[in-house]
Amino acid sequence: MIRKLALLLALVVLGAVAPERTAAHALEPGFLELRHLGGDEWRVTWRKPQVAGAPMPIDAVLPENCDPRRGPAPAFDGRAFLAGWIAACKGGLSGGKITIAELERTRTDVLVRYDLGDGAAPAAMRLTAAAPSFTLPQQPGRLDIVASYVPLGVDHILRGVDHLLFVLMLLFLIQDWRTLLGAVTAFTVGHSLSLAAASLGWIVLPAPPVEAVIALSIVFLATELLRPAGAEKRLAERYPWAVSFAFGLLHGLGFARALLEIGLPEGDVPLALLAFNLGVELGQLLFIGAILALRAGLARLSSGGALLEPGSRGLRAIAYGTGAVATYWVIERVAGFVA
């Protein structure tokens, strides 16, 4: 019975990181920006993700009073497909409807950042498959920014398999709940600081090496988890807060990359940054709660609750599987910027 439960848990964990999804991050969100140029003209920037080397079959459709409502064929910029054009919207954008055609057939999101003109602060709206369109308000407020960036942060952390696997290894490695609380807090402080610094332009690092080291951090914790628990404590057990804080700084740079690609609203950068970070923390707490609940349930089903105890077969299976996938990511990512 215990072996079956161990196998089940390993499959649940590794199911999210199967070979065909080893990019670690799910599909990048789309991005639509409408920047007011003056009068009835807006500069439109439309960026949509790539799928198997081709642009995702979605399209931005501007309000009916705009000409043109759709842009030209996009060009690949190395990560996604980008198109730009000037749209003339007689009477302005207020009250108009923006739609992302065919978004309901996908599993990605699109962040729309718009400037209504007349001195109004830029605002943003997150569109999803369940809500692929929205009507532009008359006077956008700060609540619109919070409502857009908090779900974006939640969505990013829950889709970031590499970040979740790091937290998972941390949960299994540290058994004492007080130490675990301190380690998770240190990880949160670390990635919050680096996320803010990178988003504000204080730290500028190329993304590929950062992503490779993030994958390496997972390998490190998986290796720590495989070491037999003896008289000498493992490094992550001796200095849990320091290890979590250091790797948190690296993971925050990964969060910042996604946020910078989407963009921050001018005039409300601190608010959008805070909202996105709160979303990341909320998503992280949801994941931790789910894992702890699953762990408690499996402990009750297994005899003596030893299924996920240090040195158990179940825990070793998870550590080996996670370490193997993370090692593949390290090789893949290093090859991506060395080759």
N, C-alpha and C positions, 0 to 999 in steps of 0.2 A: 504493500500500500504506500509506504513512504517513498519507494523508488518511483512509483507512478506520479505521486504528487510533486516530487522533485522535477521529473521530466516535464510535467504540465507547467510548472512555474517557469522553467527554463524556456519552454516554447513560447509562453506569454511574453517574456522579456525579449527574446530574440526575434519574435515575429515582427516586431517593429523595425528590425534592422536586417532584414533579409537581404541577400546579395543585390537584388534589383533596386534596393533603396539605400544603398550604401553611401549616397551623397550626404547623409546625416541630416540635412535640412530638407524639409518638404519644398514644394514649388515656391519660388519667390513671389510675393504679391505684385500685382500690377500697380501702376502709378499714373495718375492723370493730373496735370496742373494747368490751370487757367490763370495767367498773369495779365492784369490789366495794363494796356499800353497807353490808354488815353482815349477819350471819346467813346466810340462803340467798338473798339478793336481790342482783342485779347490774343496773347501769344499762347498757343496750346502745345503742351508737351505730353506725349502719350507713350508710355513705356509698358510693354507687355512681356510676360515671361516666355521663355523658349520651352518647347516640348519636343524632345528627340531632334533637336537641331532646327526646328521650324517655329514660327511664332504661334503662340496659343490662339486658337480660333475664337477670339473675343474681339470686340471693337467698341470704341468709345463713340457715343452718339450725343452730340450737343443739343441744346434746346432748339425748338423749331424756328426761332427768330435768328439763329446763327447761320452764317454762310461762309465756308462749307460746314456741314454738320459732322462729317467724317473726314479723317485726314488721309494723306497719301500712304503708299505702301511703306512699312517700316524697314529700317536697316539694322543689321545686327551690330551691337557695340561691344561685343566680347562676353556679355553676360545675358543680355535681353535684347528685344527688338524695339527700336526707338523711332518715333515719327514726330515731326513738329510742323506746325502751320499757323498762319494768322487767320483768325475767325472774326468776322464782322457781325456783331450781335446788336441789331437795332433795338433801342430801348433798354439795353443792359441785360444782365443775367438774372436779376432778382425775379423770383417766381417761375423761372424756367426749369425744365426737367432734364436731368442728365441720366443717361442709361448706359450700362455696359452690356451690350448685346451678347447673348449666349453665355453670360457669366453663370447663369443658373445651371448650366451643364457641366460646370467645373467644380473643383474643390479648393479654389484659390480665392483670394480677396483682392480688392482694388482700393487703394487710398486715393481719394480725390481732394486735391488742395486747390482752393479757388480764391480769387480776389474780386469782390463785387465792384470795386472802384469807389469813387466819391469819398475817399478817406477811410473806408471801412477796413478793419484789420483782416488779414488773410485768415481763412478758416479751413477746416478739413472735415471730411466725411468718409467713413469706411463702408464700402459696399461689399456684399457677400452674395453667395449663390441664392440665399433665401431672400435677400433684399438687393437686387441688382440695379436699382434706380432710386433717385430721390429728387425732391423739389428744392431748389435753392431758396434759402430763406431771405427775408428782407433785410434783417440785421443779425448776422451770426454773432454768437456770444461765446464766452469761454466754456460753457457747458458743452458746446458742440465739439470743442477740442478734446475735452476730457472723455466724452462719449466715443470719440474716434480712437484715441491713442491707448486708453486702458484695454479695450478688447484686442487691439493690435499687439500689445505686450503679452497678454494671455495667450493669444494665438501663436506668437512666435516661440515662446518657451515650450508650449505643448507640442509644437511641431519640430522643435530642435532636439532631435534624438540624442545627439552627442552631449548636450547639456543635461538632459534627463538621465543618461547613463552615468554621468559623473555623480550626480546626486544619489542615484541608486547605489553605486558602489560605496558612497559615504555612509548611507543608511545601514548597509550590511556590515561595514567595517567597524563602526563604532557602536558598541552595545549599550553603554551607559547613556541614558536619555539626557542627563544633564550635560555631559560632554558633547553629545550629538547636537543638542540645542545650541551650544556655544559654537560648534563647528559650522552648522548651517547659518548661524548669524554672521560669523566671520566671512563665509562665502558670499552672503548677501551684501555685506558692507563692501567687500572687495569688488564685486562686479558692479555695484551701484556707483562706486567712485570712478572706475575706469570707463563705464558707460557714459557718465557725465563728461569726463575729461575728453574722451574721443569724440563725442557728439558735438562738443563746443570747440573742437579743433585744437585742444591743448596737447593731445597725443595723436600723432599720425604714423601709423604702421601699416605696411602692406598686408592685405587680408590673407593670402595663401599661407605664409609662415605662421601667422596667428592661429589659423584653423588647424595646421599640422600639430602645433604644440597643445592645442585643446584636445585633440585626439590622443596625444601622448600622455596627457594628464589622466585620461581614462585607463590607459594601459598601466600607468603607475599604480592607480588604486586597485585595479584588478590583480596586479602582481602582489600588492600588499595583502589582499584578501586571500591569496593562495598560500601565503607563507604560514606555516604552522604556528598556532598561538602557543608560545612557550614562556619561559621566564623573562626573556628579553622582548620588550614590546616593540611593535613595528613603528616605523617613523611616523605614520599618520596617527598612531595611537599615542605616541609620546608628545607630538606637537600638532594636535588636531587643528587648533585654531590657526596656527601659522601656515600649515599646509593648505587649509581651506581658503584662507585669505589670499595667499599667493596665487592659487589657481583661480580664485574668484576674479582677480584682476584680469587674467587672461580671458576668461569666459565673458567678462563685461565688454571686452574689445570685440568679441564675436557678436554680441547683442547690438553694439553700436554700429557695426557694418550694415546690418539690416535697417536700422533706423536712419542712417545717413542716406541709404539708397532710396528710402521713401521720402525723406525730407522732413524738416521742421518748419512750422508756420512762423513767418517773420513777425516779430513783435510779441510772440507768445512762446518763445523757445523754452524758457524755464518750466512753464505750465505743461507743455507737450512732453518735455523730457520727464517731468515728475509723473505724469499720467502713464507714460509708456513703462517706466520703471515699476510703478505700482501694479500695472498689469502683469509684468514679469514675475513679481513677487507673489501675486495672487495665483498665477498659474503654477508656480513652484510649490506653493502651499497645497494646492489641489492635488498635485502629483504625490507629494510626501504623504498626505492624508490617505490617498488611495493605496499606496504601497504599504503603509503601516497597517491599514485595515486588512489588506490581503495577507500580510505576514501573520497577523493575529489569528485570522481565520484558518490559515494552513497549520499554525501551531496547535490549534484546538483539534484539528482533524488527525494530525500525526500523533503517534504514541509518544508521550512524554514531551511533546513540543520541540523535538530535536531536529526537525526538518531543516531549519535555517540557522542552527547553532554553528559557531565557529568550527571549521574542520568537517562539517557535515557534507555528504555527497551532493545534496541539493545546492548548497552554497558554492561548492567547488564547480559544479556544472555551470552555474550562472557566471562565475568569475572567468572560467575558461572561455565560455561563449562570448562574453562581453569583451574580454581581452583580445580574442581572435579578431572580432569585428573592428575594434579600435585600432589594432595593429594594421589591418588592411587600410583603414582610413589614413593612418600616418604615412604608409608607403604611397598611397594614391595621391595624397596632398603634397608630399615632398616632391614626387615625380612631376606634379603639375607645375611647380615653379622652378625646378632644377633643369628639367628637360628643355 
